[in-house]
Amino acid sequence: MPTIYPKHVKALKEQFNSSNEALKFFYVHIGGDEEHADNGIQFAARYANTPEKRRAAIAAVRASAEVRYAYMSGIYRRYVLEETGL
């Protein structure tokens, strides 16, 4: 699972001249995302071993994806569409 944060860093540097200090959050997550993805797959394979647990795991991943979508949409709305008051 490729991390999305290198693209964030590149865009924030090129489009908004963000400093490395301002991007510290993203640098930390670039290293952790691949490991976290691998861990998630291993945990699901080991513990989501019944239909009920698999449904719960899918619901958790769906909720996480919805949060990520809201986050990305907020960035787009604020900095591309230039909406305020978000």
RADA-V986391 format. One record per residue. N is the residue number from 1. RES is the residue in one letter. OMEGA is omega in degrees with one decimal (* if undefined). BURIAL is + if it has 24 or more other C-alpha atoms within 12 Angstrom, else -. Layout:
n: [N,N]
res: [RES,RES]
omega: [OMEGA,OMEGA]
burial: [BURIAL,BURIAL]
This chain:
n: [1,2,3,4,5,6,7,8,9,10,11,12,13,14,15,16,17,18,19,20,21,22,23,24,25,26,27,28,29,30,31,32,33,34,35,36,37,38,39,40,41,42,43,44,45,46,47,48,49,50,51,52,53,54,55,56,57,58,59,60,61,62,63,64,65,66,67,68,69,70,71,72,73,74,75,76,77,78,79,80,81,82,83,84,85,86]
res: [M,P,T,I,Y,P,K,H,V,K,A,L,K,E,Q,F,N,S,S,N,E,A,L,K,F,F,Y,V,H,I,G,G,D,E,E,H,A,D,N,G,I,Q,F,A,A,R,Y,A,N,T,P,E,K,R,R,A,A,I,A,A,V,R,A,S,A,E,V,R,Y,A,Y,M,S,G,I,Y,R,R,Y,V,L,E,E,T,G,L]
omega: [-179.7,178.1,179.2,-172.3,175.4,177.4,175.9,-177.2,-179.4,-179.0,-179.4,177.1,-175.0,-173.6,-173.2,178.0,-179.5,179.8,175.7,178.6,179.7,-176.8,-176.0,179.0,-176.7,179.0,178.6,-176.1,177.8,-179.4,-174.8,-173.3,-178.6,178.1,-179.9,178.9,178.4,178.5,-179.8,178.6,178.9,179.2,179.8,179.7,-176.5,-169.6,178.8,-169.9,173.6,178.2,179.8,179.1,177.0,176.9,178.9,178.9,178.9,177.8,179.5,178.7,178.2,179.4,178.4,179.3,178.3,177.0,179.0,178.7,178.7,178.6,-178.1,178.4,177.9,176.7,-179.9,-178.1,-177.2,-169.6,176.3,179.4,178.8,174.8,176.4,177.8,-179.5,*]
burial: [-,-,-,-,-,-,-,+,+,-,-,-,-,-,-,-,-,-,-,-,-,-,-,-,-,+,-,-,-,-,-,-,-,-,-,-,-,-,-,-,-,-,-,-,-,-,-,-,-,-,-,-,-,-,-,-,-,-,-,-,-,-,-,-,-,-,-,-,-,-,-,-,-,-,-,-,-,-,-,-,-,-,-,-,-,-]
